[in-house]
Amino acid sequence: MGIRFKLSLFVVCFVFVLLTILETLNLRVERQIYIAEIENRAVALMESFAIPCAVAMANQNLPTLDTYIIQFAKAANQMDLRYLAVLDFAGKTVAHTHTGKFGSYDKDAFTLKALKSDTPNVVRHEVNDERILEVSVPIVSGLRWGTLKAGFHLQRVEAKLLASQKRSLLIGLLVSLGVALIAYTFLSFLVLKPLLRMSRIAKAFGEGNLEMRVELNQKDEIGLLAERFNGMAAQIQGYTGSLRRLVAERTTALEEANVQLREVNSELERLAQTDPLTSLYNRRYFLEQLEVELKRAERNPHAFCLMILDVDHFKNYNDCNGHPAGDALLQHLAAVLESNLRTTDILCRYGGEEFAILLLDTELEEGNNTADKIREVISIQPFAHAEKQPQGCLSVSVGIAAHPFDGKNSKELIDRADQALYQSKARGRNCVTSWTEMSVA
């Protein structure tokens, strides 16, 4: 065995071992890059998918959410999707690619971590001797609506990497010294550098910079991979842009709908508190304000008066002049009452021809004076057809109850003001009677 043969054998063995080592290292880096790319693609795809999910969850539109799940499963079929789940903020499953999962709660460590995290999470582990990649992203659109969680099979990736390693070992046995030296010289330039560049681009893309693209002029598999990556990135960027525009449009529409809803609610609240004939507050509102005033008096003791006013001989007015004239009279009377009360007083139509008034921060003597003034003003007002009334003018009878002396609660105050009103009627109408005056008598 000559030295040349030995040297050649040594060189061949050395190159083979060197190529084997380099190829092993290269495969390890390639595996890391490939897995990282899958992780980044999965995160990017799920982040873009989280946007329509947020819209559907904000609108509580579960059928649309199920449709999104099906579309995502088809789109992610090439990534070996194992499952996809949409969880609400409490961890409850609201949509899942597997039937029977709706409404369930997963308590595994990855799910618990995902529910608490505001950033994407990625983990690789084995489940029943199966390599699984699990990814989660938060579903956020102004508010945190939930969490998107998915699992991907890694067997195809592992099998592809293993087959690549076997081919590399076989080629290493057959390669010549020249090819080995050339491969050794240009390996870094031709393989590692483009892959590392693609890894950096993939990482930046996964972090949200959707304008990043791989610039390679190679015509080999790496160039083809870069070209496909750029195509995928362009599709995701366009899809994400469309989704963002859609979300912006839906958000604007939702804000406009909320403004209209607030206006409608405000109008409904006004209608619920207003008497349609006189535009005064109605009985419901008056009772609510009476309870508010009683509670305020409990915190800060003070006096106020409750006054009930009834139009004298109103049935006679309607019988003589007709109900439309009676309605017009009530409207005119409401305007007179408003013009002769303070802005702080609460005036309402209590029912029929009765009006109720809360004179806030008013003692009984002042309340009596106010009631008598109103009675007198009404008696001299030029109401239509007033001369046909039995007393020759339009008149009112008034009953007053003062808090806290005449009653501690709303029922007592209303009952005693009402009894005082009946006493005014019994005295011949067109007069004012207070409960205190009745009790003293």
Secondary structure by P-SEA (a helix, b strand, c coil): ccaaaaaaaaaaaaaaaaaaaaaaaaaaaaaaaaaaaaaaaaaaaaaaaaaaaaaaaaaccaaaaaaaaaaaaaaaccccccbbbbbcccccccccccccccccccccaaaaaaaaccbbbbbbbbcccbbbbbbbbbbccccccbbbbbbbbaaaaaaaaaaaaaaaaaaaacccaaaaaaaaaccccccaaaaaaaaaaaaaaaacccccccccccccaaaaaaaaaaaaaaaaaaaaaaaaaaaaaaaaaaaaaaaaaaaaaaaaaaaaacccccccccaaaaaaaaaaaaaaaaaccbbbbbbbbbbcaaaaaaaaccaaaaaaaaaaaaaaaaaacccccccccccccbbbbbbccccaaaaaaaaaaaaaaaaacccccccccccccbbbbbbbbbcccccccaaaaaaaaaaaaaaaaaacccccccaaaaaac
